[in-house]
Amino acid sequence: MEKAIIVGSGPAGLTAGIYLARAGLRPLVIEGMESGGQLMTTNHVDNYPGLGLVTGPKLIAAIREQAERLGVRFAMDEVTAVSPASDRVSVKGMIADYECEKLLVATGAGVEKTNLPGEARYWGRGISACVTCDAAFYAGKRVAIVGTGPGTTGAKAYLEKAGAQVVGIVAPGEVGEFQGDGQKLTQVGDLAVDGVFIVTARVPQTGFLRGVVDLDDKGFVVTQNRVLTSSPRIFAAGDCAEPKFRQAIIAAGDGAYAALAMLAPSANR
């Protein structure tokens, strides 16, 4: 039986792995069928301390290299169910089954994509889902917001504060398609733009926890003291636990906090 299993291989999961490995637990990270989380689709990161401008994949690779060097182990598998008991947590994957004393869920939350023509082609090439991550890259440039609801108002204010010219807020159903020159987005609907920000609902990757721990009405894990769930041996960190701000550095901090909570004598509550 494993001392600790981490589900998710983004900044939260990898950072937790580093802390647990340094404590001698040799944790197992079940990374999913696509490792690295949302950062793997981010081309420009310039707000992670100490690294300067870097791509999301390079940032993840650097954290993962450190984790592996310290003894974190990885399994390419997709978790489909977990079952906590008084002395362990059973984890069922698509490929194998696992057991651990403590489980950290750090599966993140994906953006609800529009799935309109051109979105996949220009994702990360003019299309972004993270205003706080990428607004600074569009200072003095024309951008549009694709989405509905109050979140678009906040996105517009943030973009304009960063110096971008917001030329329109368009509902996904009014877009038609995303167009570009083959390398970069140039147009959304009837608007000529340098970039587009998708502002839609976040979808937490927590389906396998339904009925196991408390989730809110959107599917985010309900936590106490930042990382504790309603099940004593299960912890949660990062975007799957409904953070106020969704940033790689905050997720990494959550991962460190979760690891320290798991190591505390009272971790089993």
C-alpha positions as CSV (number, residue, x, y, z in Angstrom):
1,M,0.0,0.0,0.0
2,E,1.2,3.5,-0.9
3,K,1.9,6.1,1.8
4,A,0.5,8.8,-0.4
5,I,-1.1,9.0,-3.9
6,I,-1.6,12.3,-5.8
7,V,-4.2,12.4,-8.6
8,G,-3.2,15.2,-11.0
9,S,0.1,16.3,-12.4
10,G,-0.2,20.1,-12.7
11,P,1.5,22.6,-10.4
12,A,-0.5,21.6,-7.3
13,G,0.1,17.9,-7.7
14,L,3.8,18.1,-8.6
15,T,4.6,20.6,-5.8
16,A,2.9,18.3,-3.3
17,G,4.9,15.5,-4.7
18,I,8.1,17.4,-4.1
19,Y,7.3,18.1,-0.5
20,L,6.1,14.5,0.2
21,A,9.2,13.1,-1.4
22,R,11.5,15.2,0.6
23,A,9.7,13.8,3.7
24,G,10.5,10.3,2.6
25,L,7.1,9.2,1.4
26,R,8.0,8.5,-2.2
27,P,4.5,9.4,-3.4
28,L,2.9,8.1,-6.5
29,V,1.4,10.6,-8.9
30,I,-1.4,9.3,-11.1
31,E,-1.1,11.9,-13.9
32,G,-4.1,11.1,-16.1
33,M,-3.9,10.3,-19.7
34,E,-2.7,13.9,-20.5
35,S,-0.1,15.0,-18.0
36,G,0.6,18.6,-16.9
37,G,-2.8,20.1,-16.6
38,Q,-4.0,23.4,-18.1
39,L,-0.4,24.8,-18.4
40,M,0.3,22.4,-21.2
41,T,-1.9,24.6,-23.4
42,T,-0.3,27.9,-22.3
43,N,2.4,29.3,-24.6
44,H,3.5,32.3,-22.5
45,V,4.0,32.4,-18.7
46,D,5.7,35.5,-17.4
47,N,4.5,35.7,-13.8
48,Y,6.0,32.5,-12.2
49,P,8.7,33.7,-9.9
50,G,12.3,33.0,-10.9
51,L,11.8,31.8,-14.4
52,G,10.9,34.9,-16.5
53,L,9.1,34.3,-19.8
54,V,8.6,30.5,-20.3
55,T,6.1,28.3,-22.0
56,G,3.7,26.3,-19.9
57,P,5.1,22.9,-21.0
58,K,8.7,24.0,-20.1
59,L,7.5,25.2,-16.7
60,I,5.8,21.8,-16.0
61,A,8.8,20.0,-17.3
62,A,11.1,21.8,-14.9
63,I,8.9,21.1,-11.9
64,R,8.5,17.4,-13.0
65,E,12.2,17.0,-13.4
66,Q,12.7,18.2,-9.8
67,A,10.0,15.9,-8.5
68,E,11.5,12.8,-10.3
69,R,14.9,13.7,-9.0
70,L,13.6,13.7,-5.4
71,G,11.9,10.3,-5.8
72,V,8.3,11.1,-7.0
73,R,7.0,8.2,-9.1
74,F,4.5,8.5,-11.9
75,A,1.7,6.3,-13.4
76,M,-0.1,7.1,-16.6
77,D,-3.7,6.2,-15.7
78,E,-7.1,7.8,-15.4
79,V,-8.8,7.6,-12.0
80,T,-12.5,6.5,-12.3
81,A,-13.4,5.9,-8.6
82,V,-12.2,6.2,-5.0
83,S,-13.4,4.4,-1.9
84,P,-12.2,5.6,1.5
85,A,-12.1,3.3,4.5
86,S,-11.0,3.8,8.1
87,D,-7.4,2.9,7.4
88,R,-6.9,3.4,3.6
89,V,-8.3,4.8,0.4
90,S,-8.8,2.5,-2.6
91,V,-8.3,4.1,-6.0
92,K,-9.6,2.5,-9.2
93,G,-8.0,3.5,-12.4
94,M,-8.7,2.6,-16.0
95,I,-5.5,0.6,-16.2
96,A,-4.8,-0.5,-12.6
97,D,-6.1,-0.3,-9.0
98,Y,-4.2,1.3,-6.1
99,E,-4.4,1.7,-2.3
100,C,-2.9,4.4,-0.1
101,E,-3.0,5.8,3.4
102,K,-3.7,9.3,2.2
103,L,-5.0,10.7,-1.1
104,L,-4.5,14.2,-2.6
105,V,-6.8,15.2,-5.4
106,A,-5.2,17.9,-7.6
107,T,-7.0,17.3,-10.9
108,G,-7.7,21.0,-11.7
109,A,-10.5,22.5,-13.7
110,G,-10.7,22.8,-17.5
111,V,-12.3,25.7,-19.3
112,E,-15.6,24.9,-21.0
113,K,-14.5,25.3,-24.6
114,T,-16.9,26.5,-27.4
115,N,-15.9,23.7,-29.8
116,L,-16.4,26.2,-32.7
117,P,-14.5,25.9,-35.9
118,G,-10.9,27.2,-35.6
119,E,-10.9,27.1,-31.8
120,A,-8.6,24.0,-31.5
121,R,-6.3,25.3,-34.3
122,Y,-5.7,28.7,-32.7
123,W,-5.8,27.7,-29.0
124,G,-2.6,29.2,-27.6
125,R,-2.1,31.1,-30.9
126,G,-4.3,34.0,-30.2
127,I,-7.0,32.2,-28.1
128,S,-6.6,32.2,-24.4
129,A,-8.8,31.2,-21.4
130,C,-6.7,33.0,-18.8
131,V,-7.1,36.8,-18.6
132,T,-4.8,37.3,-15.7
133,C,-2.2,35.1,-17.3
134,D,-2.1,36.6,-20.8
135,A,-3.7,40.1,-20.7
136,A,-0.2,41.8,-20.5
137,F,0.7,40.3,-23.8
138,Y,-2.0,42.3,-25.5
139,A,-1.2,45.8,-24.4
140,G,-2.0,48.1,-27.3
141,K,-3.7,45.3,-29.3
142,R,-7.3,44.6,-30.3
143,V,-8.9,41.7,-28.4
144,A,-12.4,40.3,-28.1
145,I,-14.1,38.4,-25.3
146,V,-16.2,35.3,-26.1
147,G,-18.6,34.4,-23.4
148,T,-21.7,35.5,-21.4
149,G,-22.5,36.5,-17.9
150,P,-20.9,38.7,-15.3
151,G,-17.4,37.3,-15.8
152,T,-17.1,39.1,-19.1
153,T,-17.5,42.5,-17.4
154,G,-14.6,41.7,-15.1
155,A,-12.5,40.4,-17.9
156,K,-13.1,43.5,-20.0
157,A,-12.0,45.7,-17.1
158,Y,-8.9,43.7,-16.5
159,L,-7.9,43.7,-20.1
160,E,-8.4,47.4,-20.5
161,K,-6.4,48.0,-17.3
162,A,-3.6,46.0,-18.9
163,G,-3.7,48.3,-22.0
164,A,-5.7,46.1,-24.4
165,Q,-8.4,47.5,-26.6
166,V,-11.5,45.4,-26.1
167,V,-13.4,45.6,-29.4
168,G,-16.3,43.4,-28.5
169,I,-18.0,40.9,-26.2
170,V,-19.5,38.1,-28.2
171,A,-21.7,35.2,-27.1
172,P,-20.3,31.8,-28.3
173,G,-23.4,31.3,-30.4
174,E,-22.7,34.5,-32.3
175,V,-19.1,33.7,-33.2
176,G,-19.6,31.4,-36.2
177,E,-15.9,30.5,-36.4
178,F,-12.4,31.6,-35.3
179,Q,-10.3,32.6,-38.3
180,G,-6.6,33.2,-38.8
181,D,-3.6,33.1,-41.2
182,G,-2.8,29.5,-40.4
183,Q,-0.3,30.5,-37.7
184,K,-2.2,33.0,-35.6
185,L,-5.8,34.1,-34.9
186,T,-6.8,37.2,-36.9
187,Q,-10.6,37.3,-36.7
188,V,-13.5,36.2,-34.6
189,G,-16.9,36.6,-36.2
190,D,-16.9,40.0,-37.9
191,L,-14.2,41.4,-35.7
192,A,-10.6,41.8,-36.7
193,V,-8.5,41.0,-33.6
194,D,-5.1,40.2,-32.3
195,G,-6.5,37.9,-29.6
196,V,-9.6,36.4,-28.0
197,F,-10.3,35.5,-24.4
198,I,-12.7,32.7,-23.7
199,V,-14.7,33.5,-20.6
200,T,-17.0,30.5,-19.9
201,A,-17.6,28.2,-17.0
202,R,-14.8,26.2,-15.4
203,V,-15.4,22.5,-15.3
204,P,-13.7,20.8,-12.3
205,Q,-12.3,17.3,-13.0
206,T,-14.0,15.7,-9.9
207,G,-16.7,13.4,-11.3
208,F,-15.0,10.4,-9.6
209,L,-15.5,12.1,-6.2
210,R,-19.2,12.5,-6.4
211,G,-20.8,10.8,-3.4
212,V,-17.4,10.4,-1.8
213,V,-16.6,13.9,-0.5
214,D,-18.7,17.1,-0.4
215,L,-18.8,19.0,-3.7
216,D,-20.6,22.3,-4.4
217,D,-23.3,22.7,-7.0
218,K,-20.6,23.3,-9.7
219,G,-18.7,20.1,-8.8
220,F,-15.8,21.8,-7.0
221,V,-14.5,20.1,-3.9
222,V,-15.7,21.8,-0.7
223,T,-12.7,22.3,1.6
224,Q,-12.0,23.4,5.2
225,N,-8.7,24.9,6.3
226,R,-7.8,25.2,2.6
227,V,-7.2,21.5,1.7
228,L,-9.2,19.3,4.1
229,T,-12.3,17.5,2.6
230,S,-15.2,15.9,4.3
231,S,-13.4,12.5,4.1
232,P,-10.5,12.3,6.6
233,R,-7.9,10.6,4.4
234,I,-8.7,12.6,1.2
235,F,-7.2,16.1,0.6
236,A,-7.7,18.5,-2.3
237,A,-5.6,21.3,-3.8
238,G,-5.5,23.6,-6.7
239,D,-8.3,24.5,-9.2
240,C,-10.5,21.5,-8.4
241,A,-11.2,23.0,-5.0
242,E,-12.7,26.3,-6.2
243,P,-9.9,28.8,-5.6
244,K,-10.7,32.5,-5.7
245,F,-7.8,33.1,-8.1
246,R,-6.7,30.5,-10.6
247,Q,-2.9,30.9,-11.0
248,A,-0.1,28.4,-11.3
249,I,1.7,29.9,-8.4
250,I,-1.4,29.7,-6.2
251,A,-2.0,26.1,-7.2
252,A,1.7,25.3,-6.3
253,G,1.2,26.9,-2.9
254,D,-1.9,24.9,-2.4
255,G,0.0,21.7,-3.2
256,A,2.7,22.6,-0.7
257,Y,0.1,23.3,2.0
258,A,-1.7,20.1,1.2
259,A,1.5,18.1,1.6
260,L,2.3,19.6,4.9
261,A,-1.3,18.9,6.1
262,M,-0.9,15.3,5.0
263,L,2.3,15.0,7.0
264,A,0.9,16.6,10.2
265,P,0.2,14.2,13.1
266,S,-3.5,15.1,13.0
267,A,-3.8,14.5,9.3
268,N,-6.2,11.5,9.7
269,R,-8.5,13.7,11.9
